[in-house]
Amino acid sequence: MTDTIVLELLRQTFWVSLKIAGPVLGTALVVGVGIGIFQAVTQIQEMTLTFVPKAIAVLRVVDDGNDGRFRHQPVRADAGSGEIE
């Protein structure tokens, strides 16, 4: 494997992991900040108030988003030219 192939595989790995984890982490971040603001305004410091809505939102995103996200075309390297198709 040449350096070019390794770097291309790493780049593709990064983008696939971002596509898979990005929506889940983004949802957890938005829900967590929203709940934090709500707790600061109302002065309610309940631990389950932060966990339960965040868990429900993340599970919903995982359930809604798993229709086609995990179907990934494998990377094929041409042995002759060293290019990735």
C-alpha positions as a printed Julia matrix, in Angstrom:
85×3 Matrix{Float64}:
   0.0    0.0     0.0
   1.28   3.39   -0.9
   0.96   6.51    1.23
  -1.74   7.83   -1.08
  -3.93   4.77   -0.59
  -3.49   4.83    3.18
  -4.36   8.53    3.38
  -7.43   8.04    1.18
  -8.61   5.14    3.35
  -8.13   7.26    6.48
 -10.02  10.15    4.89
 -12.92   7.89    3.95
 -12.92   6.3     7.4
 -13.14   9.73    9.0
 -16.09  10.8     6.83
 -18.0    7.55    7.33
 -17.58   7.76   11.11
 -18.69  11.41   11.0
 -21.78  10.47    8.97
 -22.66   7.76   11.47
 -21.88   9.53   14.75
 -22.55  13.15   13.75
 -26.36  13.18   13.96
 -26.37  11.3    17.27
 -23.76  13.55   18.87
 -25.4   16.7    17.47
 -28.78  15.69   18.85
 -27.32  14.92   22.28
 -25.56  18.3    22.26
 -28.66  20.31   21.3
 -30.94  18.5    23.75
 -28.35  18.78   26.53
 -27.9   22.53   26.04
 -31.66  23.03   25.88
 -32.19  21.11   29.11
 -29.3   22.96   30.75
 -30.87  26.31   29.88
 -34.24  25.08   31.17
 -32.64  23.96   34.43
 -30.83  27.27   34.85
 -34.0   29.28   34.27
 -36.24  27.18   36.53
 -33.54  26.24   39.08
 -34.58  22.59   38.89
 -31.52  20.37   39.5
 -32.91  16.92   38.82
 -30.41  14.41   37.4
 -33.01  12.35   35.52
 -34.22  15.5    33.79
 -30.97  15.6    31.84
 -30.66  11.9    31.09
 -34.13  10.75   30.04
 -34.93  13.33   27.31
 -31.41  13.06   25.9
 -31.64   9.26   25.78
 -35.06   9.4    24.09
 -33.85  11.92   21.49
 -30.7    9.92   20.71
 -32.63   6.65   20.39
 -35.1    8.34   18.07
 -32.31   9.68   15.85
 -30.67   6.25   15.74
 -33.99   4.62   14.85
 -34.9    7.21   12.19
 -31.47   7.36   10.64
 -30.56   3.73   10.29
 -32.57   3.19    7.08
 -29.63   3.56    4.72
 -26.72   5.08    6.57
 -25.0    1.79    7.31
 -24.94   0.64    3.7
 -21.46   1.63    2.64
 -19.74   0.84   -0.61
 -16.41  -0.86    0.07
 -13.27   0.85   -1.12
 -11.63  -1.0    -3.98
  -8.03  -0.41   -4.84
  -6.87  -1.14   -8.34
  -3.74  -3.22   -7.98
  -2.26  -1.95  -11.25
  -2.43   1.82  -10.86
  -2.63   2.32   -7.12
  -5.74   4.52   -7.41
  -8.89   4.15   -5.37
 -12.14   3.95   -7.27
